[in-house]
Amino acid sequence: MFKVYVNGPAHFFFYTVKMTADYSNFPIQVVIVDEAMAADKDFIAKKAHGKFPFMETPDGTIIRESTAIAGFIARTAGN
């Protein structure tokens, strides 16, 4: 499953990702990061640059920046 991590469902840069996934009929799992998750050392290593949103692919690849995530979704969905 493709996981998109955000710090809240109303995060401004999440809209591009969400609309692209919805339009492309591309399944994503939205993970809203809470304080406990944000403090976890494995999550901190994943997050690296400290910004949201970012996406984790099933093979563990991390994609950062909302436009890069949206482009990946569109290409992968064939749109």
C-alpha positions in Angstrom: 0.0 0.0 0.0 1.2 3.5 -0.8 1.2 5.5 2.4 1.0 9.3 2.5 2.1 10.9 5.8 0.6 14.2 6.8 0.4 16.2 10.0 -3.3 16.9 9.6 -6.0 16.2 7.0 -6.2 20.0 6.2 -2.6 20.4 5.4 -2.4 22.7 2.4 0.2 20.8 0.4 -1.8 17.5 0.9 -4.6 18.7 -1.3 -2.5 18.3 -4.5 -1.7 14.7 -3.6 -5.2 13.8 -2.5 -6.9 15.3 -5.5 -4.5 13.6 -7.9 -5.0 10.2 -6.2 -8.8 10.7 -6.2 -8.9 11.8 -9.9 -6.6 8.9 -10.9 -8.5 6.4 -8.8 -5.2 5.5 -7.1 -5.4 3.9 -3.7 -3.4 5.6 -1.0 -3.4 5.2 2.8 -3.3 8.5 4.6 -1.4 8.4 7.8 -1.9 11.3 10.1 1.2 11.6 12.2 0.6 12.1 15.9 3.2 13.2 18.6 4.1 9.6 19.5 4.8 8.6 15.9 6.7 11.9 15.3 9.0 11.1 18.2 9.8 7.5 17.0 13.4 7.2 15.8 12.4 5.0 12.8 9.9 7.6 11.7 12.4 10.4 12.2 14.8 8.6 9.9 12.1 8.2 7.3 11.0 11.8 7.5 14.5 13.2 7.1 13.9 16.8 6.0 11.1 17.5 8.4 8.3 18.5 6.0 4.9 17.1 5.1 3.5 15.4 3.1 5.7 12.6 2.0 4.9 9.2 0.6 6.3 5.7 1.2 5.9 3.2 -1.6 5.5 -0.6 -0.9 9.2 -1.2 -1.6 10.2 1.4 1.0 11.1 4.3 -1.3 10.3 7.7 0.1 9.0 10.5 -2.2 9.0 14.0 -0.8 7.3 17.2 -2.0 3.7 17.3 -3.0 4.2 17.9 -6.7 6.6 15.0 -7.0 4.2 12.7 -5.2 1.3 13.9 -7.4 3.5 13.3 -10.5 4.4 9.8 -9.3 0.8 8.9 -8.7 -0.3 10.2 -12.1 2.4 8.3 -13.9 1.9 5.1 -12.0 -1.9 5.3 -12.5 -1.3 5.8 -16.3 -2.8 9.3 -16.4 
